[in-house]
């Protein structure tokens, strides 16, 4: 349980640390995030989830905790700056993307652990 809570906290902190602070749109219309921010955040999330599973967290519980925490952190930031209500569409997309990504990482981690005999 403690490891799953750690995954949730670290996932939310990954959002705020890598991307949650940046709300300045680029002149070319590419959005507020630079490629290095997205890559760093994604790499952090992969490491957090894989390490938690390696240390004994249940894969699906850790994946669910990461998905909910990251989506919640994203939603807090998006809802506070959006007056149109379209942040809800973004939240659904983040939720689905995180669920798919964390499911793949947790399954891959589990398969690697089984094949290595750990």
MARPAGU-673057 format. One record per atom (N, C-alpha, C): x, y, z; residue in three letters; atom name. Coordinates in steps of 0.001 Angstrom, whole numbers, plus 500000, padded with zeros to 6 digits. Layout:
N
<c1: X&c2: Y&c3: Z&type: ALA&atom: CA>
...
//
This chain:
118
<c1: 500821&c2: 498799&c3: 500000&type: UNK&atom: N>
<c1: 500000&c2: 500000&c3: 500000&type: UNK&atom: CA>
<c1: 500861&c2: 501259&c3: 500000&type: UNK&atom: C>
<c1: 501919&c2: 501238&c3: 500802&type: UNK&atom: N>
<c1: 502792&c2: 502406&c3: 500879&type: UNK&atom: CA>
<c1: 503475&c2: 502679&c3: 499540&type: UNK&atom: C>
<c1: 503863&c2: 501604&c3: 498840&type: UNK&atom: N>
<c1: 504531&c2: 501803&c3: 497554&type: UNK&atom: CA>
<c1: 503575&c2: 502383&c3: 496516&type: UNK&atom: C>
<c1: 502310&c2: 501990&c3: 496583&type: UNK&atom: N>
<c1: 501320&c2: 502530&c3: 495648&type: UNK&atom: CA>
<c1: 501072&c2: 504010&c3: 495940&type: UNK&atom: C>
<c1: 501022&c2: 504364&c3: 497200&type: UNK&atom: N>
<c1: 500877&c2: 505773&c3: 497573&type: UNK&atom: CA>
<c1: 502089&c2: 506582&c3: 497106&type: UNK&atom: C>
<c1: 503265&c2: 505998&c3: 497230&type: UNK&atom: N>
<c1: 504485&c2: 506665&c3: 496747&type: UNK&atom: CA>
<c1: 504422&c2: 506887&c3: 495244&type: UNK&atom: C>
<c1: 503924&c2: 505897&c3: 494507&type: UNK&atom: N>
<c1: 503766&c2: 506035&c3: 493057&type: UNK&atom: CA>
<c1: 502829&c2: 507202&c3: 492749&type: UNK&atom: C>
<c1: 501730&c2: 507297&c3: 493472&type: UNK&atom: N>
<c1: 500764&c2: 508374&c3: 493237&type: UNK&atom: CA>
<c1: 501388&c2: 509743&c3: 493497&type: UNK&atom: C>
<c1: 502069&c2: 509879&c3: 494616&type: UNK&atom: N>
<c1: 502679&c2: 511168&c3: 494966&type: UNK&atom: CA>
<c1: 503759&c2: 511544&c3: 493955&type: UNK&atom: C>
<c1: 504621&c2: 510601&c3: 493618&type: UNK&atom: N>
<c1: 505701&c2: 510884&c3: 492668&type: UNK&atom: CA>
<c1: 505160&c2: 511188&c3: 491273&type: UNK&atom: C>
<c1: 504060&c2: 510560&c3: 490899&type: UNK&atom: N>
<c1: 503447&c2: 510824&c3: 489593&type: UNK&atom: CA>
<c1: 502915&c2: 512250&c3: 489511&type: UNK&atom: C>
<c1: 502215&c2: 512673&c3: 490547&type: UNK&atom: N>
<c1: 501706&c2: 514047&c3: 490570&type: UNK&atom: CA>
<c1: 502860&c2: 515046&c3: 490586&type: UNK&atom: C>
<c1: 503887&c2: 514749&c3: 491369&type: UNK&atom: N>
<c1: 505057&c2: 515635&c3: 491408&type: UNK&atom: CA>
<c1: 505761&c2: 515699&c3: 490058&type: UNK&atom: C>
<c1: 505733&c2: 514601&c3: 489303&type: UNK&atom: N>
<c1: 506326&c2: 514607&c3: 487961&type: UNK&atom: CA>
<c1: 505607&c2: 515603&c3: 487069&type: UNK&atom: C>
<c1: 504276&c2: 515616&c3: 487142&type: UNK&atom: N>
<c1: 503526&c2: 516595&c3: 486356&type: UNK&atom: CA>
<c1: 503920&c2: 518016&c3: 486736&type: UNK&atom: C>
<c1: 503853&c2: 518311&c3: 488020&type: UNK&atom: N>
<c1: 504129&c2: 519679&c3: 488458&type: UNK&atom: CA>
<c1: 505588&c2: 520068&c3: 488232&type: UNK&atom: C>
<c1: 506501&c2: 519131&c3: 488411&type: UNK&atom: N>
<c1: 507920&c2: 519425&c3: 488254&type: UNK&atom: CA>
<c1: 508359&c2: 519621&c3: 486816&type: UNK&atom: C>
<c1: 507830&c2: 518808&c3: 485918&type: UNK&atom: N>
<c1: 508247&c2: 518890&c3: 484524&type: UNK&atom: CA>
<c1: 507398&c2: 519850&c3: 483700&type: UNK&atom: C>
<c1: 506087&c2: 519827&c3: 483886&type: UNK&atom: N>
<c1: 505235&c2: 520569&c3: 482961&type: UNK&atom: CA>
<c1: 504201&c2: 521478&c3: 483607&type: UNK&atom: C>
<c1: 503812&c2: 521226&c3: 484817&type: UNK&atom: N>
<c1: 502732&c2: 521980&c3: 485437&type: UNK&atom: CA>
<c1: 502997&c2: 523462&c3: 485610&type: UNK&atom: C>
<c1: 504254&c2: 523835&c3: 485646&type: UNK&atom: N>
<c1: 504622&c2: 525240&c3: 485856&type: UNK&atom: CA>
<c1: 504640&c2: 526048&c3: 484565&type: UNK&atom: C>
<c1: 504656&c2: 525398&c3: 483401&type: UNK&atom: N>
<c1: 504841&c2: 526076&c3: 482117&type: UNK&atom: CA>
<c1: 503491&c2: 526325&c3: 481453&type: UNK&atom: C>
<c1: 503071&c2: 527565&c3: 481384&type: UNK&atom: N>
<c1: 501793&c2: 527874&c3: 480737&type: UNK&atom: CA>
<c1: 501927&c2: 528937&c3: 479650&type: UNK&atom: C>
<c1: 503139&c2: 529160&c3: 479181&type: UNK&atom: N>
<c1: 503376&c2: 530152&c3: 478135&type: UNK&atom: CA>
<c1: 503372&c2: 529462&c3: 476774&type: UNK&atom: C>
<c1: 502428&c2: 529854&c3: 475915&type: UNK&atom: N>
<c1: 502354&c2: 529251&c3: 474591&type: UNK&atom: CA>
<c1: 503484&c2: 529754&c3: 473709&type: UNK&atom: C>
<c1: 503954&c2: 528880&c3: 472840&type: UNK&atom: N>
<c1: 505008&c2: 529230&c3: 471893&type: UNK&atom: CA>
<c1: 504393&c2: 529992&c3: 470719&type: UNK&atom: C>
<c1: 505172&c2: 530866&c3: 470102&type: UNK&atom: N>
<c1: 504682&c2: 531678&c3: 468982&type: UNK&atom: CA>
<c1: 504251&c2: 530822&c3: 467792&type: UNK&atom: C>
<c1: 504850&c2: 529646&c3: 467646&type: UNK&atom: N>
<c1: 504501&c2: 528786&c3: 466514&type: UNK&atom: CA>
<c1: 503243&c2: 527950&c3: 466774&type: UNK&atom: C>
<c1: 502609&c2: 528142&c3: 467912&type: UNK&atom: N>
<c1: 501364&c2: 527436&c3: 468210&type: UNK&atom: CA>
<c1: 501542&c2: 526004&c3: 468674&type: UNK&atom: C>
<c1: 502762&c2: 525628&c3: 469029&type: UNK&atom: N>
<c1: 503020&c2: 524237&c3: 469416&type: UNK&atom: CA>
<c1: 502582&c2: 523925&c3: 470837&type: UNK&atom: C>
<c1: 502127&c2: 524921&c3: 471559&type: UNK&atom: N>
<c1: 501661&c2: 524678&c3: 472920&type: UNK&atom: CA>
<c1: 502662&c2: 525125&c3: 473950&type: UNK&atom: C>
<c1: 502337&c2: 524911&c3: 475204&type: UNK&atom: N>
<c1: 503216&c2: 525417&c3: 476256&type: UNK&atom: CA>
<c1: 504412&c2: 524518&c3: 476567&type: UNK&atom: C>
<c1: 504447&c2: 523310&c3: 476051&type: UNK&atom: N>
<c1: 505493&c2: 522374&c3: 476479&type: UNK&atom: CA>
<c1: 506550&c2: 522176&c3: 475406&type: UNK&atom: C>
<c1: 507782&c2: 522112&c3: 475861&type: UNK&atom: N>
<c1: 508901&c2: 521807&c3: 474975&type: UNK&atom: CA>
<c1: 509086&c2: 520290&c3: 474941&type: UNK&atom: C>
<c1: 509746&c2: 519811&c3: 473899&type: UNK&atom: N>
<c1: 509959&c2: 518364&c3: 473758&type: UNK&atom: CA>
<c1: 510732&c2: 517789&c3: 474941&type: UNK&atom: C>
<c1: 511715&c2: 518527&c3: 475461&type: UNK&atom: N>
<c1: 512513&c2: 518012&c3: 476573&type: UNK&atom: CA>
<c1: 511675&c2: 517836&c3: 477833&type: UNK&atom: C>
<c1: 510650&c2: 518685&c3: 478000&type: UNK&atom: N>
<c1: 509775&c2: 518555&c3: 479168&type: UNK&atom: CA>
<c1: 508937&c2: 517280&c3: 479075&type: UNK&atom: C>
<c1: 508371&c2: 517045&c3: 477914&type: UNK&atom: N>
<c1: 507536&c2: 515860&c3: 477712&type: UNK&atom: CA>
<c1: 508383&c2: 514597&c3: 477833&type: UNK&atom: C>
<c1: 509565&c2: 514600&c3: 477224&type: UNK&atom: N>
<c1: 510450&c2: 513435&c3: 477310&type: UNK&atom: CA>
<c1: 510891&c2: 513182&c3: 478750&type: UNK&atom: C>
<c1: 511248&c2: 514235&c3: 479458&type: UNK&atom: N>
<c1: 511670&c2: 514086&c3: 480852&type: UNK&atom: CA>
<c1: 510553&c2: 513575&c3: 481737&type: UNK&atom: C>
<c1: 509360&c2: 514097&c3: 481536&type: UNK&atom: N>
<c1: 508212&c2: 513655&c3: 482327&type: UNK&atom: CA>
<c1: 507885&c2: 512195&c3: 482019&type: UNK&atom: C>
<c1: 507861&c2: 511851&c3: 480749&type: UNK&atom: N>
<c1: 507586&c2: 510465&c3: 480359&type: UNK&atom: CA>
<c1: 508615&c2: 509495&c3: 480902&type: UNK&atom: C>
<c1: 509887&c2: 509866&c3: 480803&type: UNK&atom: N>
<c1: 510951&c2: 509004&c3: 481332&type: UNK&atom: CA>
<c1: 510829&c2: 508857&c3: 482844&type: UNK&atom: C>
<c1: 510509&c2: 509942&c3: 483520&type: UNK&atom: N>
<c1: 510332&c2: 509882&c3: 484978&type: UNK&atom: CA>
<c1: 509206&c2: 508929&c3: 485355&type: UNK&atom: C>
<c1: 508100&c2: 509017&c3: 484646&type: UNK&atom: N>
<c1: 506957&c2: 508153&c3: 484942&type: UNK&atom: CA>
<c1: 507290&c2: 506685&c3: 484701&type: UNK&atom: C>
<c1: 508006&c2: 506403&c3: 483625&type: UNK&atom: N>
<c1: 508404&c2: 505021&c3: 483342&type: UNK&atom: CA>
<c1: 509296&c2: 504483&c3: 484453&type: UNK&atom: C>
<c1: 510272&c2: 505272&c3: 484860&type: UNK&atom: N>
<c1: 511190&c2: 504844&c3: 485926&type: UNK&atom: CA>
<c1: 510434&c2: 504633&c3: 487238&type: UNK&atom: C>
<c1: 509555&c2: 505554&c3: 487586&type: UNK&atom: N>
<c1: 508783&c2: 505441&c3: 488832&type: UNK&atom: CA>
<c1: 507978&c2: 504148&c3: 488844&type: UNK&atom: C>
<c1: 507259&c2: 503885&c3: 487765&type: UNK&atom: N>
<c1: 506400&c2: 502703&c3: 487721&type: UNK&atom: CA>
<c1: 507213&c2: 501413&c3: 487690&type: UNK&atom: C>
<c1: 508223&c2: 501369&c3: 486835&type: UNK&atom: N>
<c1: 509038&c2: 500154&c3: 486740&type: UNK&atom: CA>
<c1: 509759&c2: 499863&c3: 488055&type: UNK&atom: C>
<c1: 510283&c2: 500889&c3: 488683&type: UNK&atom: N>
<c1: 510986&c2: 500699&c3: 489953&type: UNK&atom: CA>
<c1: 510028&c2: 500256&c3: 491058&type: UNK&atom: C>
<c1: 508849&c2: 500836&c3: 491092&type: UNK&atom: N>
<c1: 507859&c2: 500433&c3: 492104&type: UNK&atom: CA>
<c1: 507489&c2: 498961&c3: 491944&type: UNK&atom: C>
<c1: 507304&c2: 498532&c3: 490707&type: UNK&atom: N>
<c1: 506972&c2: 497126&c3: 490461&type: UNK&atom: CA>
<c1: 508151&c2: 496237&c3: 490830&type: UNK&atom: C>
<c1: 509343&c2: 496673&c3: 490488&type: UNK&atom: N>
<c1: 510555&c2: 495912&c3: 490834&type: UNK&atom: CA>
<c1: 510700&c2: 495767&c3: 492344&type: UNK&atom: C>
<c1: 510272&c2: 496788&c3: 493085&type: UNK&atom: N>
<c1: 510381&c2: 496767&c3: 494544&type: UNK&atom: CA>
<c1: 509194&c2: 496084&c3: 495225&type: UNK&atom: C>
<c1: 508272&c2: 495549&c3: 494427&type: UNK&atom: N>
<c1: 507202&c2: 494741&c3: 495000&type: UNK&atom: CA>
<c1: 505798&c2: 495290&c3: 494933&type: UNK&atom: C>
<c1: 505603&c2: 496449&c3: 494329&type: UNK&atom: N>
<c1: 504239&c2: 496977&c3: 494197&type: UNK&atom: CA>
<c1: 503458&c2: 496104&c3: 493223&type: UNK&atom: C>
<c1: 502182&c2: 495954&c3: 493482&type: UNK&atom: N>
<c1: 501336&c2: 495198&c3: 492558&type: UNK&atom: CA>
<c1: 501204&c2: 496011&c3: 491270&type: UNK&atom: C>
<c1: 501499&c2: 495399&c3: 490121&type: UNK&atom: N>
<c1: 501541&c2: 496146&c3: 488859&type: UNK&atom: CA>
<c1: 500269&c2: 496926&c3: 488526&type: UNK&atom: C>
<c1: 499119&c2: 496292&c3: 488627&type: UNK&atom: N>
<c1: 497892&c2: 497003&c3: 488262&type: UNK&atom: CA>
<c1: 497539&c2: 498092&c3: 489266&type: UNK&atom: C>
<c1: 497809&c2: 497852&c3: 490529&type: UNK&atom: N>
<c1: 497544&c2: 498884&c3: 491545&type: UNK&atom: CA>
<c1: 498455&c2: 500091&c3: 491328&type: UNK&atom: C>
<c1: 499725&c2: 499832&c3: 491042&type: UNK&atom: N>
<c1: 500669&c2: 500926&c3: 490796&type: UNK&atom: CA>
<c1: 500296&c2: 501688&c3: 489527&type: UNK&atom: C>
<c1: 499896&c2: 500952&c3: 488486&type: UNK&atom: N>
<c1: 499488&c2: 501597&c3: 487235&type: UNK&atom: CA>
<c1: 498250&c2: 502462&c3: 487447&type: UNK&atom: C>
<c1: 497293&c2: 501952&c3: 488198&type: UNK&atom: N>
<c1: 496076&c2: 502726&c3: 488476&type: UNK&atom: CA>
<c1: 496390&c2: 503969&c3: 489303&type: UNK&atom: C>
<c1: 497256&c2: 503818&c3: 490292&type: UNK&atom: N>
<c1: 497633&c2: 504963&c3: 491133&type: UNK&atom: CA>
<c1: 498313&c2: 506042&c3: 490302&type: UNK&atom: C>
<c1: 499200&c2: 505628&c3: 489406&type: UNK&atom: N>
<c1: 499895&c2: 506590&c3: 488555&type: UNK&atom: CA>
<c1: 498909&c2: 507292&c3: 487629&type: UNK&atom: C>
<c1: 498025&c2: 506535&c3: 487031&type: UNK&atom: N>
<c1: 497046&c2: 507101&c3: 486101&type: UNK&atom: CA>
<c1: 496159&c2: 508133&c3: 486787&type: UNK&atom: C>
<c1: 495612&c2: 507777&c3: 487924&type: UNK&atom: N>
<c1: 494703&c2: 508682&c3: 488640&type: UNK&atom: CA>
<c1: 495444&c2: 509918&c3: 489145&type: UNK&atom: C>
<c1: 496621&c2: 509724&c3: 489724&type: UNK&atom: N>
<c1: 497364&c2: 510856&c3: 490294&type: UNK&atom: CA>
<c1: 497838&c2: 511827&c3: 489213&type: UNK&atom: C>
<c1: 498396&c2: 511305&c3: 488126&type: UNK&atom: N>
<c1: 498890&c2: 512174&c3: 487064&type: UNK&atom: CA>
<c1: 497732&c2: 512916&c3: 486399&type: UNK&atom: C>
<c1: 496643&c2: 512193&c3: 486131&type: UNK&atom: N>
<c1: 495472&c2: 512825&c3: 485517&type: UNK&atom: CA>
<c1: 494885&c2: 513893&c3: 486434&type: UNK&atom: C>
<c1: 494847&c2: 513621&c3: 487714&type: UNK&atom: N>
<c1: 494334&c2: 514609&c3: 488678&type: UNK&atom: CA>
<c1: 495210&c2: 515852&c3: 488717&type: UNK&atom: C>
<c1: 496526&c2: 515648&c3: 488738&type: UNK&atom: N>
<c1: 497448&c2: 516788&c3: 488750&type: UNK&atom: CA>
<c1: 497290&c2: 517615&c3: 487476&type: UNK&atom: C>
<c1: 497203&c2: 516935&c3: 486335&type: UNK&atom: N>
<c1: 496994&c2: 517630&c3: 485070&type: UNK&atom: CA>
<c1: 495682&c2: 518415&c3: 485109&type: UNK&atom: C>
<c1: 494638&c2: 517793&c3: 485627&type: UNK&atom: N>
<c1: 493313&c2: 518412&c3: 485661&type: UNK&atom: CA>
<c1: 493276&c2: 519666&c3: 486521&type: UNK&atom: C>
<c1: 493966&c2: 519641&c3: 487642&type: UNK&atom: N>
<c1: 494017&c2: 520821&c3: 488513&type: UNK&atom: CA>
<c1: 494610&c2: 522002&c3: 487756&type: UNK&atom: C>
<c1: 495702&c2: 521756&c3: 487051&type: UNK&atom: N>
<c1: 496353&c2: 522814&c3: 486282&type: UNK&atom: CA>
<c1: 495463&c2: 523287&c3: 485136&type: UNK&atom: C>
<c1: 494908&c2: 522338&c3: 484383&type: UNK&atom: N>
<c1: 494101&c2: 522696&c3: 483215&type: UNK&atom: CA>
<c1: 492812&c2: 523414&c3: 483606&type: UNK&atom: C>
<c1: 492139&c2: 522929&c3: 484620&type: UNK&atom: N>
<c1: 490861&c2: 523526&c3: 485023&type: UNK&atom: CA>
<c1: 491038&c2: 524945&c3: 485549&type: UNK&atom: C>
<c1: 492186&c2: 525210&c3: 486138&type: UNK&atom: N>
<c1: 492401&c2: 526541&c3: 486718&type: UNK&atom: CA>
<c1: 492658&c2: 527616&c3: 485670&type: UNK&atom: C>
<c1: 492997&c2: 527220&c3: 484454&type: UNK&atom: N>
<c1: 493302&c2: 528207&c3: 483418&type: UNK&atom: CA>
<c1: 492312&c2: 528196&c3: 482254&type: UNK&atom: C>
<c1: 491372&c2: 527261&c3: 482231&type: UNK&atom: N>
<c1: 490452&c2: 527126&c3: 481105&type: UNK&atom: CA>
<c1: 489070&c2: 527659&c3: 481469&type: UNK&atom: C>
<c1: 488567&c2: 528552&c3: 480645&type: UNK&atom: N>
<c1: 487227&c2: 529091&c3: 480887&type: UNK&atom: CA>
<c1: 486182&c2: 528461&c3: 479970&type: UNK&atom: C>
<c1: 486618&c2: 527663&c3: 479002&type: UNK&atom: N>
<c1: 485691&c2: 527076&c3: 478037&type: UNK&atom: CA>
<c1: 485116&c2: 525737&c3: 478485&type: UNK&atom: C>
<c1: 485759&c2: 525091&c3: 479429&type: UNK&atom: N>
<c1: 485319&c2: 523768&c3: 479859&type: UNK&atom: CA>
<c1: 485917&c2: 522637&c3: 479046&type: UNK&atom: C>
<c1: 486721&c2: 522985&c3: 478047&type: UNK&atom: N>
<c1: 487323&c2: 521950&c3: 477206&type: UNK&atom: CA>
<c1: 488424&c2: 521161&c3: 477913&type: UNK&atom: C>
<c1: 488828&c2: 521599&c3: 479090&type: UNK&atom: N>
<c1: 489832&c2: 520849&c3: 479838&type: UNK&atom: CA>
<c1: 489327&c2: 519442&c3: 480147&type: UNK&atom: C>
<c1: 488008&c2: 519269&c3: 480197&type: UNK&atom: N>
<c1: 487443&c2: 517942&c3: 480475&type: UNK&atom: CA>
<c1: 487782&c2: 516974&c3: 479344&type: UNK&atom: C>
<c1: 487751&c2: 517455&c3: 478102&type: UNK&atom: N>
<c1: 488134&c2: 516619&c3: 476964&type: UNK&atom: CA>
<c1: 489601&c2: 516223&c3: 477093&type: UNK&atom: C>
<c1: 490439&c2: 517187&c3: 477429&type: UNK&atom: N>
<c1: 491850&c2: 516890&c3: 477647&type: UNK&atom: CA>
<c1: 492056&c2: 515903&c3: 478772&type: UNK&atom: C>
<c1: 491282&c2: 516046&c3: 479836&type: UNK&atom: N>
<c1: 491393&c2: 515126&c3: 480967&type: UNK&atom: CA>
<c1: 491081&c2: 513694&c3: 480534&type: UNK&atom: C>
<c1: 490052&c2: 513541&c3: 479727&type: UNK&atom: N>
<c1: 489698&c2: 512201&c3: 479245&type: UNK&atom: CA>
<c1: 490825&c2: 511631&c3: 478396&type: UNK&atom: C>
<c1: 491408&c2: 512465&c3: 477535&type: UNK&atom: N>
<c1: 492518&c2: 512003&c3: 476700&type: UNK&atom: CA>
<c1: 493741&c2: 511633&c3: 477538&type: UNK&atom: C>
<c1: 494056&c2: 512442&c3: 478544&type: UNK&atom: N>
<c1: 495175&c2: 512126&c3: 479439&type: UNK&atom: CA>
<c1: 494885&c2: 510831&c3: 480189&type: UNK&atom: C>
<c1: 493669&c2: 510676&c3: 480678&type: UNK&atom: N>
<c1: 493285&c2: 509473&c3: 481421&type: UNK&atom: CA>
<c1: 493430&c2: 508215&c3: 480567&type: UNK&atom: C>
<c1: 492913&c2: 508258&c3: 479350&type: UNK&atom: N>
<c1: 492993&c2: 507097&c3: 478457&type: UNK&atom: CA>
<c1: 494445&c2: 506810&c3: 478078&type: UNK&atom: C>
<c1: 495195&c2: 507858&c3: 477747&type: UNK&atom: N>
<c1: 496604&c2: 507672&c3: 477391&type: UNK&atom: CA>
<c1: 497429&c2: 507128&c3: 478541&type: UNK&atom: C>
<c1: 497211&c2: 507666&c3: 479728&type: UNK&atom: N>
<c1: 497934&c2: 507173&c3: 480909&type: UNK&atom: CA>
<c1: 497548&c2: 505737&c3: 481225&type: UNK&atom: C>
<c1: 496268&c2: 505411&c3: 481128&type: UNK&atom: N>
<c1: 495824&c2: 504043&c3: 481412&type: UNK&atom: CA>
<c1: 496471&c2: 503057&c3: 480443&type: UNK&atom: C>
<c1: 496498&c2: 503409&c3: 479163&type: UNK&atom: N>
<c1: 497113&c2: 502524&c3: 478173&type: UNK&atom: CA>
<c1: 498619&c2: 502409&c3: 478399&type: UNK&atom: C>
<c1: 499269&c2: 503539&c3: 478615&type: UNK&atom: N>
<c1: 500721&c2: 503527&c3: 478817&type: UNK&atom: CA>
<c1: 501148&c2: 502800&c3: 480073&type: UNK&atom: C>
<c1: 500455&c2: 503048&c3: 481178&type: UNK&atom: N>
<c1: 500837&c2: 502387&c3: 482428&type: UNK&atom: CA>
<c1: 500520&c2: 500895&c3: 482385&type: UNK&atom: C>
<c1: 499460&c2: 500522&c3: 481679&type: UNK&atom: N>
<c1: 499155&c2: 499094&c3: 481533&type: UNK&atom: CA>
<c1: 500272&c2: 498391&c3: 480767&type: UNK&atom: C>
<c1: 500767&c2: 499027&c3: 479705&type: UNK&atom: N>
<c1: 501864&c2: 498424&c3: 478932&type: UNK&atom: CA>
<c1: 503146&c2: 498335&c3: 479752&type: UNK&atom: C>
<c1: 503468&c2: 499391&c3: 480482&type: UNK&atom: N>
<c1: 504682&c2: 499386&c3: 481302&type: UNK&atom: CA>
<c1: 504575&c2: 498352&c3: 482417&type: UNK&atom: C>
<c1: 503425&c2: 498271&c3: 483068&type: UNK&atom: N>
<c1: 503287&c2: 497308&c3: 484163&type: UNK&atom: CA>
<c1: 503328&c2: 495877&c3: 483642&type: UNK&atom: C>
<c1: 502715&c2: 495625&c3: 482502&type: UNK&atom: N>
<c1: 502774&c2: 494289&c3: 481906&type: UNK&atom: CA>
<c1: 504198&c2: 493955&c3: 481484&type: UNK&atom: C>
<c1: 504868&c2: 494901&c3: 480830&type: UNK&atom: N>
<c1: 506258&c2: 494678&c3: 480421&type: UNK&atom: CA>
<c1: 507176&c2: 494439&c3: 481600&type: UNK&atom: C>
<c1: 507003&c2: 495210&c3: 482654&type: UNK&atom: N>
<c1: 507827&c2: 495025&c3: 483858&type: UNK&atom: CA>
<c1: 507589&c2: 493665&c3: 484478&type: UNK&atom: C>
<c1: 506343&c2: 493273&c3: 484527&type: UNK&atom: N>
<c1: 506008&c2: 491972&c3: 485107&type: UNK&atom: CA>
<c1: 506610&c2: 490833&c3: 484288&type: UNK&atom: C>
<c1: 506524&c2: 490940&c3: 482970&type: UNK&atom: N>
<c1: 507101&c2: 489906&c3: 482108&type: UNK&atom: CA>
<c1: 508615&c2: 489845&c3: 482255&type: UNK&atom: C>
<c1: 509260&c2: 491002&c3: 482353&type: UNK&atom: N>
<c1: 510715&c2: 491023&c3: 482547&type: UNK&atom: CA>
<c1: 511112&c2: 490404&c3: 483881&type: UNK&atom: C>
<c1: 510350&c2: 490694&c3: 484917&type: UNK&atom: N>
<c1: 510647&c2: 490118&c3: 486230&type: UNK&atom: CA>
<c1: 510474&c2: 488606&c3: 486219&type: UNK&atom: C>
<c1: 509451&c2: 488123&c3: 485538&type: UNK&atom: N>
<c1: 509238&c2: 486669&c3: 485447&type: UNK&atom: CA>
<c1: 510362&c2: 485996&c3: 484678&type: UNK&atom: C>
<c1: 510779&c2: 486614&c3: 483567&type: UNK&atom: N>
<c1: 511818&c2: 485988&c3: 482748&type: UNK&atom: CA>
<c1: 513184&c2: 486012&c3: 483424&type: UNK&atom: C>
<c1: 513398&c2: 486986&c3: 484307&type: UNK&atom: N>
<c1: 514688&c2: 487051&c3: 485008&type: UNK&atom: CA>
<c1: 514674&c2: 486237&c3: 486294&type: UNK&atom: C>
<c1: 513503&c2: 485705&c3: 486647&type: UNK&atom: N>
<c1: 513412&c2: 484872&c3: 487837&type: UNK&atom: CA>
<c1: 513304&c2: 485637&c3: 489133&type: UNK&atom: C>
<c1: 513035&c2: 486919&c3: 489073&type: UNK&atom: N>
<c1: 512927&c2: 487732&c3: 490300&type: UNK&atom: CA>
<c1: 511553&c2: 487672&c3: 490891&type: UNK&atom: C>
//
